[in-house]
Amino acid sequence: MIIKKVNSVEEALKGVQDGMTFMLGGFGLCGIPENSINKLVELNVKNITCISNNAGVDDFGLGLLLKKKQIKKMISSYVGENAEFERQMLSRELQVDLIPQGTLAERCRAAQNGIPAFFTPAGYGTEVAEGKEVRDFNGKPHIMETAFQADFAFIKAWKGDEAGNLIFKGTARNFNPVMCGAAKVTVVEVEELVKPGELDPNFIHIPGVFVQRIFQGNNYEKRIEQRTVRDN
């Protein structure tokens, strides 16, 4: 058995450099790799490309990297609740590639499974299709999308073991599973790290073969992006 455990976030992010492409799991503020993002801010890596569903909010998550202008390009499905993301995009300070959410997920999954490209009808006839190959399948035009190529994937899971087997909780499952193994190095932070054999194999969502490094995270804020309550 190969043990993937590392002792700190510093060790987990060893090899991170300026100009790299990073995948970051999460949807909104749900299931984002908080410890890894905070360390990227501290390391002050520059000119990075981030593949993520969105960019968090202004003062949390990827918003912290945007605030320090560490991100050169965002590949996302929507701008979301981040005003700074919107400002940098409209002022052209930031390169932004907005793509359909399903295509974003499938380009991650394709990279995870070693599939170089696939065809999808999503985006045909729009700016999304510009410069891409088009083929007809069953009388319907499809555009060719390529798998992502990333240096690191940063993942947040609820529970994992030292061999890298992972369990996600609730909607934090979102983009995290399809990004595991979709980059050269997959780094996972977990709320609870246990010894191999302690996880019920029937409940493991991602096997350790898709993970290179795993560490015990801490001080999770788990913010709610938009809290809505009803009157008593």
PyMOL commands that set and color helices and strands:
alter all, ss='L'
color gray80, all
select helices_A, chain A and resi 9-12+34-43+62-67+83-90+101-113+127-129+170-173+176-179+201-203+208-210
alter helices_A, ss='H'
color red, helices_A
select strands_A, chain A and resi 21-24+48-51+71-76+95-98+117-120+134-137+140-146+150-161+166-167+183-194+213-216
alter strands_A, ss='S'
color yellow, strands_A
deselect
rebuild
show_as cartoon
